[in-house]
């Protein structure tokens, strides 16, 4: 499926998800502060991939990706993945019930974060999202073969 056009009836497009993302940024100062440089790269029903450069804004005092930044990314992508499942979900992305983050590695200034979110289930009342945040060194290959896991996570949202 092309990420820029809907090949299935009711499928969500990259353009639509970018509009949802812009609306989310406009209505949430934390997301806007941390994720204004984020670019959504791929959309499929129940799947989103986004990239964001690691800047000073995203780092802690040790000059690596801050844990709260990672948790915020998990929170953000959970809602965007839910939105990718149906236009009906654009404004019904739910509220967080549970967020988990496991810090596996580090990302430094100049790296790019490759953020992948996938729904396990978007049900009548709850949605379950798995998240992987990878790090790509500056100048790293687009093939992803050198990407390393920085954070894994999960997000449960009440959507009923």
Secondary structure, DSSP 8 states (H G I E B T S, - for coil): --SSS--STT---HHHHHHHHHHHHHH-HHHHHHHTT-EEEEEETTEEEEEEE--GGGB-TTSBB-HHHHHHHHHHHHHHHHHHT-GGGSS---EEEEEEEEE----BTT-EEEEEEEEEEE-SSEEEEEEEEEEE-TT--TTSTT-EEEEEEEEEEE--
